[in-house]
């Protein structure tokens, strides 16, 4: 009788703590795996990449790879967050709406070229993989939205946005334009269009309040 399949896990593996002489070599191998995962994801879909390919590209054994990640999806998600981390793009200088608009423009710029292709492949993969989608939501989507919402609440407190503004709808409308270009049109994101979408959303919120 076949054994039940083990449930896939794409959660990050905790650091094993300090080691002695072998530590630098282990860290170098781990970095090589992350770089290999991103490189492969820039060329092929998540489904088309195998654990064996990642290990071969990194120059390590599959056993070494499995020391840190339970699945290839976990490797690829970590490879993405290791390379495409836009946390710092939401700056602390300027008014809240200026910071949020600048952040949106920076994200649009980041999505051009290779990083856009890698992001698109990951977004496509989470449509077919519930576990990967959950990990993507918890580790990438939710923290990003929470940071943006915090800035928007500042905008409300400072009178840049009216009280009662549906903040999530606002975010969905401006980021929706970006994702439409990226996912549906397969086009580089037009920064001018993104700026217009943001200004339109602000004007709409203010008009509704009046």
C-alpha positions in Angstrom: 0.0 0.0 0.0 1.6 3.4 -1.0 2.5 5.7 1.7 0.6 9.0 2.0 2.5 11.9 0.5 4.0 14.4 2.9 2.4 17.8 3.0 4.5 20.3 1.2 6.1 23.0 3.3 7.4 26.3 2.0 8.0 28.0 5.3 11.5 29.3 5.8 13.9 27.1 7.8 15.2 28.6 11.0 18.9 29.4 11.3 20.7 26.6 12.9 22.7 28.9 15.2 26.4 29.6 15.4 28.9 27.0 14.3 32.6 26.8 14.3 35.0 26.2 11.3 32.3 24.9 9.0 30.1 27.9 9.3 31.5 30.1 6.5 31.4 27.2 4.0 27.8 26.4 4.9 26.8 30.0 4.4 28.6 30.1 1.1 26.7 27.0 0.0 23.4 28.5 1.2 24.0 31.7 -0.7 24.9 29.8 -3.8 21.6 27.9 -3.7 19.6 31.2 -3.3 21.5 32.7 -6.3 20.9 29.6 -8.3 17.2 29.6 -7.5 16.8 33.1 -8.6 18.9 32.6 -11.8 16.7 29.6 -12.8 13.5 31.5 -11.9 14.6 34.3 -14.3 14.6 31.8 -17.1 11.8 29.3 -16.4 8.6 28.8 -14.5 8.4 27.3 -11.0 6.9 24.1 -12.4 9.7 23.7 -14.9 12.5 23.9 -12.3 13.6 20.8 -10.4 15.5 20.5 -7.1 18.3 18.7 -9.0 18.7 21.7 -11.4 18.9 24.1 -8.5 21.6 21.9 -6.7 23.6 21.5 -9.9 23.5 25.2 -10.7 24.6 26.0 -7.1 27.3 23.3 -7.2 26.0 21.5 -4.2 24.3 18.1 -3.6 20.6 17.8 -3.2 21.2 16.6 0.4 22.9 19.9 1.2 20.0 21.8 -0.3 17.5 19.8 1.8 19.3 20.8 4.9 17.8 24.2 4.7 14.6 23.8 2.5 12.0 21.1 2.5 10.9 21.7 -1.2 11.9 23.5 -4.3 9.1 25.9 -3.8 10.6 26.9 -0.5 14.0 27.5 -2.2 12.5 29.6 -4.9 10.4 31.7 -2.5 13.5 32.4 -0.4 15.5 33.1 -3.6 13.0 35.7 -4.6 12.8 37.4 -1.2 16.6 37.4 -0.9 17.0 39.3 -4.2 13.7 41.2 -4.6 13.2 42.8 -1.2 11.5 46.2 -1.7 11.1 47.0 2.0 13.5 49.9 1.8 11.6 51.4 -1.1 9.0 52.8 1.2 11.1 55.8 2.5 10.5 57.7 5.7 11.1 61.2 4.3 8.3 63.5 3.0 4.6 63.6 3.5 2.7 60.3 3.7 1.1 60.5 0.2 4.4 61.6 -1.4 6.1 58.6 0.2 3.4 56.2 -0.9 3.4 57.6 -4.5 7.2 57.4 -4.6 7.0 53.8 -3.4 4.6 52.9 -6.1 6.8 54.4 -8.7 9.8 52.6 -7.3 8.0 49.3 -7.4 7.0 49.9 -11.0 10.6 50.6 -11.8 11.7 47.4 -10.0 9.2 45.4 -12.0 10.9 46.3 -15.3 13.3 43.8 -16.8 14.4 40.7 -15.0 12.8 41.4 -11.7 9.4 41.8 -13.4 9.8 38.5 -15.2 10.7 36.7 -12.0 7.8 38.3 -10.1 5.4 37.4 -12.8 6.5 33.7 -12.8 6.0 33.6 -9.0 2.6 35.2 -9.3 1.6 32.7 -11.9 2.8 29.8 -9.7 0.8 30.8 -6.7 -2.4 30.5 -8.7 -2.0 26.7 -9.0 -0.3 26.0 -5.6 -2.3 26.7 -2.5 0.6 26.2 -0.1 2.9 28.4 -2.0 0.1 31.0 -2.2 -0.3 30.9 1.5 3.5 31.4 2.1 3.6 34.2 -0.5 0.7 35.9 1.2 2.2 35.7 4.7 5.8 36.5 3.8 5.4 39.0 1.0 1.9 40.3 0.4 0.6 40.9 3.9 3.8 42.7 5.3 3.8 44.9 2.2 0.2 45.8 2.5 0.5 46.5 6.2 3.4 48.9 5.6 1.4 50.8 3.0 -1.7 50.9 5.2 0.3 52.4 8.0 1.5 55.2 5.7 -2.0 55.8 4.5 -3.3 56.1 8.0 -0.7 58.8 8.5 -2.1 60.5 5.4 -5.6 60.4 6.9 -4.3 61.8 10.3 -2.5 64.6 8.5 -5.6 65.5 6.3 -4.1 64.3 3.0 -6.8 61.8 2.7 -10.4 62.2 4.0 -11.5 60.2 7.0 -13.6 57.3 5.9 -11.4 56.6 2.9 -11.5 52.8 2.1 -7.7 52.3 2.4 -7.6 48.8 1.0 -9.7 49.8 -2.0 -7.4 52.7 -2.6 -4.4 50.3 -2.6 -6.1 47.7 -4.8 -6.9 50.4 -7.3 -3.4 51.8 -7.7 -1.6 48.5 -7.5 -4.2 46.9 -9.8 -3.0 49.1 -12.7 0.6 47.9 -12.1 -0.5 44.2 -12.0 -2.7 44.6 -15.0 0.3 45.7 -17.1 2.5 43.1 -15.6 0.2 40.0 -15.7 -2.4 40.7 -18.4 -0.6 42.8 -20.9 2.9 41.4 -20.3 4.2 44.9 -20.7 6.8 47.0 -18.9 5.0 49.2 -16.4 4.7 52.8 -17.5 5.7 55.1 -14.7 3.7 58.0 -16.0 0.6 55.8 -16.1 1.2 54.6 -12.5 1.5 58.2 -11.3 -1.7 59.1 -13.1 -3.5 56.2 -11.5 -2.3 57.2 -8.0 -3.4 60.9 -8.5 -6.7 59.7 -9.9 -7.3 57.5 -6.7 -6.4 60.5 -4.5 -8.8 62.8 -6.4 -11.5 60.2 -6.2 -11.2 59.8 -2.4 -11.3 63.5 -1.9 -14.2 64.0 -4.3 -16.2 61.3 -2.5 -15.7 63.0 0.8 -17.0 66.3 -0.6 
